[in-house]
Protein backbone atom coordinates (compact mmCIF):
# COMPACT_ATOMS: atom_id res chain seq x y z
CA UNK A 1 0.00 0.00 0.00
CA UNK A 2 1.33 3.43 -0.93
CA UNK A 3 0.25 6.84 0.35
CA UNK A 4 1.77 9.99 -1.20
CA UNK A 5 2.09 13.26 0.74
CA UNK A 6 3.34 16.59 -0.57
CA UNK A 7 4.35 19.17 2.00
CA UNK A 8 3.36 22.79 1.52
CA UNK A 9 5.13 25.50 3.49
CA UNK A 10 3.59 26.08 6.91
CA UNK A 11 4.73 27.41 10.27
CA UNK A 12 5.36 24.71 12.87
CA UNK A 13 7.79 24.28 15.77
CA UNK A 14 10.11 21.38 16.61
CA UNK A 15 8.13 20.80 19.80
CA UNK A 16 4.94 20.32 17.80
CA UNK A 17 6.65 17.49 15.90
CA UNK A 18 6.73 15.37 19.07
CA UNK A 19 10.33 15.85 20.20
CA UNK A 20 10.89 15.71 23.97
CA UNK A 21 12.65 18.28 26.16
CA UNK A 22 16.04 16.53 26.05
CA UNK A 23 16.18 16.50 22.25
CA UNK A 24 14.82 20.05 22.13
CA UNK A 25 17.87 21.11 24.15
CA UNK A 26 20.08 19.69 21.39
CA UNK A 27 17.96 21.47 18.76
CA UNK A 28 18.43 24.77 20.58
CA UNK A 29 22.17 24.18 21.02
CA UNK A 30 22.48 23.55 17.27
CA UNK A 31 20.80 26.87 16.56
CA UNK A 32 17.87 25.33 14.65
CA UNK A 33 14.97 27.77 14.72
CA UNK A 34 12.24 26.03 12.75
CA UNK A 35 12.06 22.64 11.02
CA UNK A 36 12.59 22.22 7.30
CA UNK A 37 9.80 20.75 5.19
CA UNK A 38 11.35 17.28 5.08
CA UNK A 39 11.80 17.34 8.88
CA UNK A 40 8.12 18.19 9.31
CA UNK A 41 7.22 15.22 7.15
CA UNK A 42 9.66 12.64 8.54
CA UNK A 43 10.03 13.29 12.28
CA UNK A 44 6.41 12.63 13.38
CA UNK A 45 6.24 9.51 11.21
CA UNK A 46 9.38 8.04 12.71
CA UNK A 47 8.18 8.82 16.22
CA UNK A 48 4.68 7.44 15.65
CA UNK A 49 5.83 3.95 14.73
CA UNK A 50 3.39 3.74 11.85
CA UNK A 51 4.13 3.30 8.13
CA UNK A 52 7.54 3.09 6.49
CA UNK A 53 8.57 6.21 4.58
CA UNK A 54 10.29 7.13 1.33
CA UNK A 55 11.26 10.80 1.56
CA UNK A 56 12.06 12.62 -1.65
CA UNK A 57 14.67 15.14 -0.59
CA UNK A 58 17.91 16.61 -1.95
CA UNK A 59 21.18 17.32 -0.17
CA UNK A 60 20.96 20.38 2.05
CA UNK A 61 17.31 19.93 3.09
CA UNK A 62 18.02 18.87 6.68
CA UNK A 63 17.77 15.12 6.11
CA UNK A 64 20.17 14.06 8.87
CA UNK A 65 18.16 15.85 11.54
CA UNK A 66 14.96 14.43 10.02
CA UNK A 67 15.97 10.92 11.06
CA UNK A 68 18.71 11.73 13.60
CA UNK A 69 16.56 13.60 16.12
CA UNK A 70 13.93 10.82 16.39
CA UNK A 71 16.66 8.16 16.68
CA UNK A 72 18.42 10.00 19.51
CA UNK A 73 15.09 10.33 21.29
CA UNK A 74 13.99 6.71 20.87
CA UNK A 75 17.31 4.92 21.45
CA UNK A 76 18.47 6.33 24.80
CA UNK A 77 18.81 2.97 26.53
CA UNK A 78 21.34 0.13 26.37
CA UNK A 79 19.76 -3.14 25.21
CA UNK A 80 23.08 -4.70 24.27
CA UNK A 81 22.09 -4.77 20.58
CA UNK A 82 22.44 -2.62 17.49
CA UNK A 83 19.07 -0.88 17.20
CA UNK A 84 19.47 1.28 14.08
CA UNK A 85 21.39 0.87 10.81
CA UNK A 86 22.04 3.85 8.53
CA UNK A 87 23.35 3.12 5.02
CA UNK A 88 25.14 5.88 3.08
CA UNK A 89 26.98 5.81 -0.28
CA UNK A 90 30.39 7.22 0.74
CA UNK A 91 32.82 7.30 3.65
CA UNK A 92 32.68 11.11 3.68
CA UNK A 93 28.93 11.07 4.15
CA UNK A 94 29.23 8.34 6.80
CA UNK A 95 31.59 10.52 8.79
CA UNK A 96 29.37 13.57 8.35
CA UNK A 97 26.17 11.77 9.39
CA UNK A 98 27.84 10.21 12.44
CA UNK A 99 29.21 13.61 13.46
CA UNK A 100 25.77 15.19 13.18
CA UNK A 101 24.20 12.42 15.25
CA UNK A 102 26.85 12.94 17.92
CA UNK A 103 25.93 16.64 18.05
CA UNK A 104 22.26 15.74 18.70
CA UNK A 105 23.18 13.52 21.65
CA UNK A 106 23.23 15.06 25.12
CA UNK A 107 23.23 11.88 27.25
CA UNK A 108 25.47 8.79 27.12
CA UNK A 109 23.17 6.91 24.76
CA UNK A 110 22.73 6.22 21.93
CA UNK A 111 26.31 5.26 21.11
CA UNK A 112 27.31 5.55 17.45
CA UNK A 113 29.79 3.62 15.32
CA UNK A 114 30.99 4.51 11.82
CA UNK A 115 32.13 1.75 9.43
CA UNK A 116 33.39 2.24 5.87
CA UNK A 117 35.88 0.83 3.40
CA UNK A 118 39.34 2.23 2.71
CA UNK A 119 40.14 2.33 6.43
CA UNK A 120 41.59 -0.15 8.90
CA UNK A 121 38.90 -2.55 10.06
CA UNK A 122 40.47 -3.12 13.50
CA UNK A 123 39.12 0.04 15.20
CA UNK A 124 35.70 -0.64 13.69
CA UNK A 125 35.67 -4.18 15.10
CA UNK A 126 36.61 -2.87 18.55
CA UNK A 127 33.89 -0.21 18.41
CA UNK A 128 31.21 -2.76 17.49
CA UNK A 129 32.42 -5.19 20.14
CA UNK A 130 32.20 -2.49 22.83
CA UNK A 131 28.52 -2.04 22.03
CA UNK A 132 26.64 0.59 20.06
CA UNK A 133 23.02 1.45 19.36
CA UNK A 134 23.47 3.10 15.94
CA UNK A 135 25.73 1.99 13.08
CA UNK A 136 26.43 4.33 10.15
CA UNK A 137 28.20 2.72 7.23
CA UNK A 138 28.71 2.14 3.52
CA UNK A 139 27.11 -0.95 1.93
CA UNK A 140 30.35 -2.78 1.13
CA UNK A 141 31.84 -2.49 4.61
CA UNK A 142 28.47 -3.31 6.24
CA UNK A 143 28.45 -6.54 4.22
CA UNK A 144 32.01 -7.29 5.40
CA UNK A 145 30.95 -7.00 9.04
CA UNK A 146 27.81 -9.08 8.48
CA UNK A 147 29.90 -11.86 6.93
CA UNK A 148 32.42 -11.68 9.80
CA UNK A 149 29.62 -11.84 12.33
CA UNK A 150 30.85 -8.63 13.95
CA UNK A 151 27.56 -6.91 13.13
CA UNK A 152 24.12 -8.39 13.73
CA UNK A 153 21.00 -6.67 12.43
CA UNK A 154 18.34 -9.32 13.09
CA UNK A 155 16.90 -7.18 15.87
CA UNK A 156 17.30 -3.64 14.56
CA UNK A 157 14.34 -1.33 15.04
CA UNK A 158 15.23 1.25 12.39
CA UNK A 159 16.70 0.81 8.91
CA UNK A 160 17.59 4.08 7.14
CA UNK A 161 18.95 4.56 3.63
CA UNK A 162 20.41 8.01 2.92
CA UNK A 163 20.91 9.11 -0.71
CA UNK A 164 19.42 5.83 -1.90
CA UNK A 165 19.50 6.82 -5.58
CA UNK A 166 23.21 7.61 -5.29
CA UNK A 167 23.87 4.15 -3.85
CA UNK A 168 22.03 2.61 -6.78
CA UNK A 169 24.08 4.70 -9.24
CA UNK A 170 27.26 3.43 -7.59
CA UNK A 171 26.24 -0.20 -8.11
CA UNK A 172 25.24 -1.10 -4.55
CA UNK A 173 21.85 -2.60 -5.45
CA UNK A 174 22.88 -6.21 -4.68
CA UNK A 175 24.53 -5.26 -1.39
CA UNK A 176 21.44 -3.29 -0.34
CA UNK A 177 19.15 -6.21 -1.14
CA UNK A 178 21.44 -8.61 0.77
CA UNK A 179 21.49 -6.30 3.78
CA UNK A 180 17.70 -5.99 3.68
CA UNK A 181 17.37 -9.78 3.60
CA UNK A 182 19.45 -10.10 6.81
CA UNK A 183 17.71 -7.28 8.67
CA UNK A 184 14.74 -7.50 11.01
CA UNK A 185 11.68 -7.53 8.68
CA UNK A 186 9.72 -5.65 11.36
CA UNK A 187 12.18 -2.73 11.45
CA UNK A 188 10.92 0.73 10.56
CA UNK A 189 12.34 1.75 7.16
CA UNK A 190 13.08 5.32 6.10
CA UNK A 191 14.58 5.91 2.66
CA UNK A 192 15.86 9.30 1.44
CA UNK A 193 16.30 9.85 -2.28
CA UNK A 194 16.61 12.95 -4.47
CA UNK A 195 14.95 11.07 -7.35
CA UNK A 196 12.52 8.17 -7.53
CA UNK A 197 13.90 5.57 -9.98
CA UNK A 198 12.11 2.27 -10.56
CA UNK A 199 14.74 0.35 -8.56
CA UNK A 200 13.85 2.26 -5.41
CA UNK A 201 10.17 1.48 -5.81
CA UNK A 202 11.13 -2.15 -6.49
CA UNK A 203 13.10 -2.31 -3.22
CA UNK A 204 10.16 -0.71 -1.43
CA UNK A 205 7.67 -3.27 -2.76
CA UNK A 206 10.00 -6.17 -1.88
CA UNK A 207 11.08 -5.14 1.61
CA UNK A 208 9.01 -2.26 3.00
CA UNK A 209 5.43 -3.52 3.13
CA UNK A 210 3.10 -0.55 3.61
CA UNK A 211 4.89 2.73 3.00
CA UNK A 212 4.32 6.42 2.34
CA UNK A 213 6.13 8.67 -0.13
CA UNK A 214 6.57 12.22 1.15
CA UNK A 215 8.15 15.28 -0.40
CA UNK A 216 8.07 19.02 -0.07
CA UNK A 217 6.24 21.08 -2.65
CA UNK A 218 8.21 20.78 -5.90
CA UNK A 219 10.26 23.83 -6.84
CA UNK A 220 11.53 24.79 -10.24
CA UNK A 221 15.05 23.45 -10.75
CA UNK A 222 17.39 26.18 -11.91
CA UNK A 223 20.56 25.59 -13.84
CA UNK A 224 23.67 26.53 -11.92
CA UNK A 225 25.19 29.85 -12.98
CA UNK A 226 28.39 29.18 -11.04
CA UNK A 227 31.53 28.15 -12.91
CA UNK A 228 33.50 25.67 -10.84
CA UNK A 229 37.25 25.09 -11.04
CA UNK A 230 39.93 23.45 -8.95
CA UNK A 231 43.60 24.37 -8.86
CA UNK A 232 46.22 21.87 -7.73
CA UNK A 233 48.54 23.84 -5.44
CA UNK A 234 50.89 23.17 -2.54
CA UNK A 235 49.86 24.39 0.92
CA UNK A 236 52.61 27.01 1.05
CA UNK A 237 51.59 28.47 -2.33
CA UNK A 238 47.88 28.86 -1.62
CA UNK A 239 47.95 32.54 -0.63
CA UNK A 240 49.98 33.42 -3.72
CA UNK A 241 47.45 31.52 -5.85
CA UNK A 242 44.66 33.46 -4.15
CA UNK A 243 46.37 36.77 -4.90
CA UNK A 244 46.67 35.86 -8.58
CA UNK A 245 43.00 34.87 -8.68
CA UNK A 246 42.00 38.21 -7.16
CA UNK A 247 44.17 40.20 -9.55
CA UNK A 248 42.92 38.43 -12.66
CA UNK A 249 39.25 38.79 -11.67
CA UNK A 250 37.59 42.15 -12.38
CA UNK A 251 35.82 43.56 -9.29
CA UNK A 252 36.61 40.55 -7.10
CA UNK A 253 34.09 40.35 -4.24
CA UNK A 254 34.52 37.03 -2.55
CA UNK A 255 34.23 34.58 0.33
CA UNK A 256 37.36 32.57 1.15
CA UNK A 257 36.71 29.44 3.23
CA UNK A 258 39.39 28.11 5.57
CA UNK A 259 39.24 24.96 7.69
CA UNK A 260 40.45 26.54 10.95
CA UNK A 261 40.30 29.86 12.80
CA UNK A 262 44.10 30.19 12.77
CA UNK A 263 44.23 29.73 9.01
CA UNK A 264 41.50 32.36 8.54
CA UNK A 265 43.50 34.85 10.62
CA UNK A 266 46.77 34.05 8.83
CA UNK A 267 45.31 34.35 5.32
CA UNK A 268 43.51 37.62 6.11
CA UNK A 269 46.69 39.04 7.67
CA UNK A 270 48.87 38.13 4.67
CA UNK A 271 46.32 39.62 2.25
CA UNK A 272 46.21 42.81 4.32
CA UNK A 273 50.01 43.04 4.33
CA UNK A 274 49.90 42.80 0.54
CA UNK A 275 47.39 45.69 0.43
CA UNK A 276 44.18 43.78 -0.26
CA UNK A 277 40.92 44.70 1.49
CA UNK A 278 40.43 41.55 3.56
CA UNK A 279 39.02 40.61 6.96
CA UNK A 280 38.78 37.36 8.93
CA UNK A 281 35.53 36.01 10.39
CA UNK A 282 35.40 33.11 12.86
CA UNK A 283 33.93 31.99 16.17
CA UNK A 284 36.61 33.60 18.37
CA UNK A 285 35.69 37.09 17.18
CA UNK A 286 33.15 38.82 19.50
CA UNK A 287 29.64 39.10 18.11
CA UNK A 288 29.67 42.89 18.04
CA UNK A 289 32.90 42.87 16.03
CA UNK A 290 31.55 40.19 13.70
CA UNK A 291 28.55 42.38 12.90
CA UNK A 292 30.84 45.29 12.03
CA UNK A 293 32.97 43.05 9.79
CA UNK A 294 29.87 41.75 8.00
CA UNK A 295 28.50 45.26 7.53
CA UNK A 296 31.77 46.40 5.93
CA UNK A 297 31.64 43.36 3.67
CA UNK A 298 28.00 44.01 2.69
CA UNK A 299 28.84 47.61 1.81
CA UNK A 300 31.92 46.38 -0.16
CA UNK A 301 34.28 48.45 1.96
CA UNK A 302 35.90 45.07 2.57
CA UNK A 303 35.89 43.02 -0.61
CA UNK A 304 37.43 39.78 0.69
CA UNK A 305 36.00 37.87 3.67
CA UNK A 306 38.13 34.99 4.97
CA UNK A 307 35.88 32.77 7.07
CA UNK A 308 35.34 29.38 8.66
CA UNK A 309 32.18 27.39 7.89
CA UNK A 310 30.72 28.00 11.36
CA UNK A 311 31.17 31.76 11.16
CA UNK A 312 29.83 31.97 7.62
CA UNK A 313 26.69 29.97 8.45
CA UNK A 314 23.64 32.10 7.72
CA UNK A 315 25.49 34.73 5.66
CA UNK A 316 23.25 35.64 2.75
CA UNK A 317 24.82 38.45 0.72
CA UNK A 318 23.89 39.21 -2.87
CA UNK A 319 26.47 39.96 -5.50
CA UNK A 320 29.31 37.74 -4.31
CA UNK A 321 31.42 37.09 -7.40
CA UNK A 322 33.72 34.37 -6.07
CA UNK A 323 33.78 31.58 -3.52
CA UNK A 324 37.25 30.19 -2.82
CA UNK A 325 37.78 26.91 -1.00
CA UNK A 326 41.20 27.72 0.44
CA UNK A 327 40.89 24.28 2.06
CA UNK A 328 38.49 21.84 0.44
CA UNK A 329 35.76 20.62 2.78
CA UNK A 330 35.70 17.12 4.24
CA UNK A 331 32.28 16.35 2.76
CA UNK A 332 30.21 17.02 -0.35
CA UNK A 333 27.22 18.81 1.25
CA UNK A 334 29.54 21.43 2.77
CA UNK A 335 31.01 22.01 -0.69
CA UNK A 336 27.52 22.46 -2.12
CA UNK A 337 26.60 24.87 0.66
CA UNK A 338 29.77 26.94 0.20
CA UNK A 339 29.57 27.43 -3.55
CA UNK A 340 25.88 28.25 -3.26
CA UNK A 341 26.91 31.66 -1.87
CA UNK A 342 27.67 32.86 -5.40
CA UNK A 343 25.77 32.63 -8.70
CA UNK A 344 22.53 33.90 -7.09
CA UNK A 345 19.60 35.93 -8.35
CA UNK A 346 20.45 35.28 -11.99
CA UNK A 347 24.03 36.53 -11.65
CA UNK A 348 27.05 34.51 -12.71
CA UNK A 349 29.61 33.40 -10.14
CA UNK A 350 32.90 31.53 -9.90
CA UNK A 351 33.94 28.89 -7.37
CA UNK A 352 37.62 27.92 -7.15
CA UNK A 353 38.91 25.12 -4.90
CA UNK A 354 42.58 24.86 -3.91
CA UNK A 355 43.51 21.18 -3.89
CA UNK A 356 46.78 19.88 -2.50
CA UNK A 357 48.55 17.22 -4.62
CA UNK A 358 47.65 14.45 -2.14
CA UNK A 359 43.98 15.49 -2.25
CA UNK A 360 43.41 15.13 -5.98
CA UNK A 361 41.53 11.84 -5.65
CA UNK A 362 38.86 13.61 -3.58
CA UNK A 363 37.82 15.63 -6.62
CA UNK A 364 35.65 12.81 -7.96
CA UNK A 365 33.59 12.85 -4.78
CA UNK A 366 33.17 16.64 -4.93
CA UNK A 367 32.05 16.35 -8.55
CA UNK A 368 29.02 14.36 -7.40
CA UNK A 369 27.92 17.36 -5.35
CA UNK A 370 28.91 20.09 -7.80
CA UNK A 371 25.50 20.46 -9.54
CA UNK A 372 27.44 21.44 -12.61
CA UNK A 373 30.80 20.79 -14.24
CA UNK A 374 33.84 20.91 -11.95
CA UNK A 375 36.82 21.58 -14.22
CA UNK A 376 40.54 21.68 -13.56
CA UNK A 377 41.98 25.13 -13.97
CA UNK A 378 45.54 26.41 -14.25
CA UNK A 379 47.06 28.99 -11.94
CA UNK A 380 47.97 32.01 -14.10
CA UNK A 381 51.66 32.79 -14.42
CA UNK A 382 53.09 36.12 -13.22
CA UNK A 383 53.36 37.25 -16.84
CA UNK A 384 49.72 36.37 -17.50
CA UNK A 385 48.56 38.22 -14.38
CA UNK A 386 50.44 41.38 -15.33
CA UNK A 387 49.19 41.22 -18.92
CA UNK A 388 45.57 40.87 -17.73
CA UNK A 389 45.98 43.84 -15.38
CA UNK A 390 47.67 45.92 -18.10
CA UNK A 391 44.89 45.11 -20.59
CA UNK A 392 42.25 46.06 -18.02
CA UNK A 393 43.93 49.41 -17.28
CA UNK A 394 44.24 50.15 -21.00
CA UNK A 395 40.59 49.29 -21.65
CA UNK A 396 39.26 51.34 -18.76
CA UNK A 397 41.52 54.32 -19.43
CA UNK A 398 40.81 54.32 -23.18
CA UNK A 399 37.05 54.25 -22.54
CA UNK A 400 37.27 57.25 -20.21
CA UNK A 401 39.48 59.23 -22.61
CA UNK A 402 37.23 58.44 -25.58
CA UNK A 403 34.18 59.61 -23.65
CA UNK A 404 35.83 62.85 -22.50
CA UNK A 405 37.24 63.73 -25.92
CA UNK A 406 33.80 63.34 -27.46
CA UNK A 407 32.08 65.39 -24.76
CA UNK A 408 34.54 68.01 -23.54
CA UNK A 409 38.01 69.52 -23.86
CA UNK A 410 40.72 69.31 -21.18
CA UNK A 411 41.02 72.25 -18.82
CA UNK A 412 43.38 74.96 -20.11
CA UNK A 413 45.75 74.55 -17.20
CA UNK A 414 46.28 70.85 -17.88
CA UNK A 415 46.75 71.47 -21.61
CA UNK A 416 49.53 73.91 -20.80
CA UNK A 417 50.91 71.38 -18.30
CA UNK A 418 51.07 68.74 -21.03
CA UNK A 419 52.79 71.11 -23.45
CA UNK A 420 55.42 71.83 -20.81
CA UNK A 421 56.06 68.11 -20.13
CA UNK A 422 56.64 67.22 -23.81
CA UNK A 423 59.55 69.68 -23.81
CA UNK A 424 61.50 66.99 -21.94
CA UNK A 425 60.96 64.33 -24.61
CA UNK A 426 58.56 63.02 -27.19
CA UNK A 427 54.94 62.50 -26.11
CA UNK A 428 55.17 58.68 -26.05
CA UNK A 429 58.24 58.67 -23.77
CA UNK A 430 56.75 61.23 -21.41
CA UNK A 431 53.44 59.33 -21.20
CA UNK A 432 55.33 56.07 -20.59
CA UNK A 433 57.10 57.57 -17.57
CA UNK A 434 53.84 58.99 -16.22
CA UNK A 435 52.19 55.54 -16.49
CA UNK A 436 55.23 53.93 -14.89
CA UNK A 437 55.05 56.33 -11.94
CA UNK A 438 51.32 55.69 -11.60
CA UNK A 439 51.20 51.92 -12.11
CA UNK A 440 54.79 50.74 -11.70
CA UNK A 441 54.34 48.91 -8.39
CA UNK A 442 50.88 47.65 -9.40
CA UNK A 443 52.28 46.03 -12.54
CA UNK A 444 55.62 44.94 -11.10
CA UNK A 445 56.55 41.22 -11.14
CA UNK A 446 58.12 41.80 -7.71
CA UNK A 447 54.58 41.96 -6.26
CA UNK A 448 54.25 38.20 -6.82
CA UNK A 449 56.00 35.11 -5.53
CA UNK A 450 57.12 32.09 -7.51
CA UNK A 451 54.86 29.03 -7.48
CA UNK A 452 56.77 25.84 -8.10
CA UNK A 453 55.30 23.33 -10.56
CA UNK A 454 53.30 20.58 -8.88
CA UNK A 455 54.19 16.95 -9.42
CA UNK A 456 51.67 14.24 -8.69
CA UNK A 457 52.17 12.62 -5.30
CA UNK A 458 49.71 9.84 -5.88
CA UNK A 459 52.00 7.39 -7.72
CA UNK A 460 54.47 7.08 -4.90
CA UNK A 461 51.86 5.81 -2.49
CA UNK A 462 50.85 2.20 -2.61
CA UNK A 463 48.15 2.54 0.08
CA UNK A 464 44.74 4.06 -0.52
CA UNK A 465 44.33 4.76 3.16
CA UNK A 466 43.78 8.44 3.87
CA UNK A 467 44.73 8.49 7.53
CA UNK A 468 47.79 9.43 9.57
CA UNK A 469 48.69 8.55 13.15
CA UNK A 470 50.03 11.41 15.24
CA UNK A 471 52.11 11.57 18.39
CA UNK A 472 50.64 14.29 20.66
CA UNK A 473 52.73 15.54 23.56
CA UNK A 474 50.09 15.34 26.31
CA UNK A 475 48.96 12.37 28.35
CA UNK A 476 47.34 11.14 31.55
CA UNK A 477 49.62 13.29 33.73
CA UNK A 478 48.15 16.33 31.96
CA UNK A 479 44.60 15.23 32.74
CA UNK A 480 44.02 13.95 29.20
CA UNK A 481 41.48 11.23 28.46
CA UNK A 482 40.43 9.78 25.12
CA UNK A 483 37.31 11.89 25.19
CA UNK A 484 39.17 15.10 26.05
CA UNK A 485 41.74 14.51 23.32
CA UNK A 486 39.03 13.88 20.72
CA UNK A 487 37.23 17.06 21.83
CA UNK A 488 40.45 19.10 21.68
CA UNK A 489 41.31 17.95 18.16
CA UNK A 490 37.70 18.36 17.02
CA UNK A 491 37.66 22.01 18.15
CA UNK A 492 41.14 22.72 16.80
CA UNK A 493 40.54 21.21 13.36
CA UNK A 494 36.78 21.80 12.97
CA UNK A 495 36.13 18.11 12.35
CA UNK A 496 33.68 15.69 14.01
CA UNK A 497 35.07 13.83 17.01
CA UNK A 498 34.39 10.56 15.21
CA UNK A 499 37.19 11.35 12.78
CA UNK A 500 39.70 11.16 15.63
CA UNK A 501 40.16 7.40 15.84
CA UNK A 502 42.16 4.67 17.58
CA UNK A 503 43.21 6.91 20.48
CA UNK A 504 45.84 5.65 22.95
CA UNK A 505 46.59 7.80 26.03
CA UNK A 506 49.92 7.17 27.83
CA UNK A 507 51.30 8.96 30.90
CA UNK A 508 53.21 11.63 29.01
CA UNK A 509 51.92 11.44 25.43
CA UNK A 510 49.03 10.18 23.31
CA UNK A 511 48.55 8.64 19.87
CA UNK A 512 45.57 9.24 17.58
CA UNK A 513 44.63 8.47 13.98
CA UNK A 514 42.77 10.95 11.80
CA UNK A 515 42.33 11.85 8.09
CA UNK A 516 45.55 12.95 6.43
CA UNK A 517 44.15 16.39 5.66
CA UNK A 518 43.24 16.97 9.29
CA UNK A 519 46.56 15.54 10.50
CA UNK A 520 48.53 17.85 8.22
CA UNK A 521 46.46 20.79 9.46
CA UNK A 522 47.24 19.79 13.06
CA UNK A 523 50.98 19.64 12.33
CA UNK A 524 50.90 23.10 10.76
CA UNK A 525 48.84 24.61 13.57
CA UNK A 526 50.98 23.29 16.42
CA UNK A 527 53.93 25.20 14.89
CA UNK A 528 51.92 28.42 14.60
CA UNK A 529 49.83 28.57 17.76
CA UNK A 530 51.27 28.84 21.23
CA UNK A 531 49.81 26.63 23.91
CA UNK A 532 49.29 23.61 21.67
CA UNK A 533 51.15 20.38 22.48
CA UNK A 534 53.96 19.22 20.25
CA UNK A 535 52.79 16.87 17.48
CA UNK A 536 54.54 14.74 14.89
CA UNK A 537 53.78 11.71 12.77
CA UNK A 538 54.06 8.51 14.78
CA UNK A 539 57.15 6.92 13.23
CA UNK A 540 55.99 3.43 14.14
CA UNK A 541 52.77 3.91 12.23
CA UNK A 542 53.74 5.67 9.02
CA UNK A 543 52.17 2.85 7.00
CA UNK A 544 48.39 2.53 7.46
CA UNK A 545 48.73 -1.25 7.41
CA UNK A 546 50.36 -1.06 10.84
CA UNK A 547 46.97 -0.28 12.34
CA UNK A 548 45.48 -3.56 11.22
CA UNK A 549 45.57 -6.56 13.51
CA UNK A 550 45.43 -9.16 10.74
CA UNK A 551 47.63 -10.17 7.81
CA UNK A 552 51.39 -9.87 7.43
CA UNK A 553 53.81 -6.97 7.44
CA UNK A 554 57.03 -6.99 5.49
CA UNK A 555 57.93 -10.18 3.71
CA UNK A 556 58.91 -12.87 6.20
CA UNK A 557 57.67 -10.84 9.18
CA UNK A 558 54.51 -11.23 11.19
CA UNK A 559 52.62 -8.06 11.94
CA UNK A 560 52.74 -7.07 15.59
CA UNK A 561 49.58 -7.39 17.64
CA UNK A 562 47.85 -4.40 19.19
CA UNK A 563 49.13 -5.43 22.65
CA UNK A 564 52.71 -5.61 21.36
CA UNK A 565 52.43 -2.18 19.78
CA UNK A 566 51.06 -0.68 23.01
CA UNK A 567 54.00 -2.10 24.98
CA UNK A 568 56.44 -0.68 22.45
CA UNK A 569 54.71 2.70 22.53
CA UNK A 570 54.96 2.79 26.32
CA UNK A 571 58.62 1.89 26.23
CA UNK A 572 59.22 4.55 23.58
CA UNK A 573 57.96 7.41 25.74
CA UNK A 574 61.44 8.65 26.50
CA UNK A 575 62.37 8.63 22.82
CA UNK A 576 59.32 10.68 21.86
CA UNK A 577 60.05 13.07 24.72
CA UNK A 578 63.51 13.80 23.34
CA UNK A 579 62.10 14.73 19.88
Secondary structure as UniProt FT lines:
FT   STRAND          2..7
FT   HELIX           15..17
FT   HELIX           21..30
FT   HELIX           37..48
FT   STRAND          52..56
FT   TURN            59..60
FT   HELIX           63..74
FT   STRAND          84..88
FT   HELIX           91..104
FT   STRAND          112..115
FT   TURN            117..118
FT   HELIX           121..130
FT   STRAND          134..138
FT   HELIX           139..148
FT   TURN            154..155
FT   STRAND          158..161
FT   HELIX           164..169
FT   TURN            170..171
FT   HELIX           173..182
FT   TURN            185..186
FT   STRAND          188..193
FT   HELIX           198..207
FT   STRAND          211..216
FT   STRAND          226..232
FT   HELIX           235..237
FT   HELIX           238..247
FT   TURN            250..251
FT   STRAND          254..257
FT   HELIX           261..273
FT   TURN            274..275
FT   STRAND          278..281
FT   TURN            283..284
FT   HELIX           287..298
FT   TURN            299..300
FT   STRAND          304..307
FT   HELIX           309..312
FT   TURN            313..314
FT   TURN            318..319
FT   STRAND          322..325
FT   HELIX           332..339
FT   TURN            340..341
FT   TURN            345..346
FT   STRAND          349..355
FT   HELIX           357..362
FT   HELIX           363..367
FT   TURN            368..369
FT   STRAND          374..376
FT   HELIX           382..407
FT   HELIX           412..421
FT   HELIX           422..424
FT   HELIX           427..439
FT   TURN            440..443
FT   HELIX           445..447
FT   TURN            459..460
FT   STRAND          467..472
FT   HELIX           476..478
FT   HELIX           482..493
FT   HELIX           497..499
FT   STRAND          501..505
FT   STRAND          510..515
FT   HELIX           516..528
FT   TURN            530..531
FT   STRAND          535..537
FT   HELIX           539..541
FT   HELIX           544..547
FT   TURN            555..556
FT   HELIX           562..571
FT   HELIX           573..578
//
